[in-house]
Amino acid sequence: MILSHHSRRAERLLVPAAFATALGNNVQLIVGALLMIREQQTMMAVGWLFIAVAGPQALLSPFFGRLADRFDRRALWIGMPALLSESMSR
C-alpha cells in the first residue's frame, strides 16, 4: 500500500496528538481531585472520582475495541462524532 503525503503526516502526528489528549485528560483529573479535596476534605471523595472516571473506560473498552478492530478507523473517526452529536441534539 502506497501512503500519500497526507496519510504519512497524519500517522506522524498521531503520537503527539495522543500525548496532548492524555495530558489534557490527566490535568483535568488532577484539578478535579484537588477540588474534591478542597471541598469534601476527604480522600474517599477523590477515590470515588477516580472510580467514576475509570469505570466507563473499563466497561466500554472491550466493545469499542472490537468495533475499532472490525471497521475502518477513518470511517469511525468521522462517524462516531456525527452519531454522538445527533444523539445529543435530541
C-alpha positions in Angstrom: 0.0 0.0 0.0 1.4 3.3 -1.0 0.8 6.1 1.5 0.1 9.6 0.4 1.7 12.6 1.9 -1.4 13.4 3.9 -1.7 9.9 5.4 2.0 9.8 6.4 1.6 13.2 8.1 -1.4 12.0 9.9 0.4 8.9 11.2 3.4 11.1 12.2 1.0 13.4 14.2 -0.8 10.5 15.9 1.7 10.1 18.8 1.8 13.9 19.6 -2.0 14.1 19.4 -2.4 11.1 21.8 0.1 12.7 24.1 -1.7 16.0 24.1 -5.1 14.3 24.7 -3.7 12.2 27.6 -2.0 15.3 29.1 -5.2 17.3 29.0 -7.3 14.5 30.4 -4.8 13.9 33.3 -4.5 17.6 34.1 -8.3 17.8 34.2 -8.4 14.7 36.5 -5.8 16.2 38.9 -7.6 19.5 39.1 -10.8 17.7 39.8 -9.1 15.7 42.6 -7.7 18.9 44.1 -11.1 20.5 44.0 -12.6 17.4 45.7 -10.0 17.5 48.4 -10.7 21.2 48.9 -14.5 20.9 49.1 -15.1 17.5 50.6 -11.8 17.4 52.7 -11.7 13.6 52.4 -9.7 11.2 50.2 -12.7 9.0 49.9 -14.3 11.5 47.5 -11.1 11.5 45.4 -11.3 7.7 45.3 -14.8 7.9 44.0 -13.8 10.5 41.5 -11.2 8.1 40.1 -13.6 5.2 40.0 -16.2 7.4 38.2 -13.6 8.3 35.6 -12.2 4.8 35.1 -15.5 2.9 35.3 -16.9 3.9 31.9 -13.5 3.4 30.2 -13.2 -0.1 31.7 -16.8 -1.1 30.8 -16.8 0.3 27.3 -13.3 -0.5 26.1 -14.0 -4.2 25.2 -17.0 -3.3 23.0 -15.4 -0.3 21.3 -12.1 -2.2 20.9 -13.8 -4.9 18.9 -15.6 -2.2 16.9 -12.3 -0.5 16.1 -10.7 -3.8 15.0 -13.7 -4.6 12.8 -14.2 -1.4 10.9 -12.0 1.2 9.2 -10.8 3.7 11.7 -11.2 6.6 9.4 -14.9 5.8 9.0 -15.2 5.5 12.8 -13.4 8.9 13.3 -15.9 10.5 11.0 -19.0 8.5 12.0 -18.8 8.5 15.8 -18.8 12.3 16.4 -21.6 12.6 13.9 -23.6 9.9 15.6 -22.9 11.4 19.1 -23.8 14.9 18.0 -27.0 13.7 16.5 -28.0 11.8 19.7 -27.0 14.8 21.9 -29.3 17.2 19.9 -32.4 15.2 20.7 
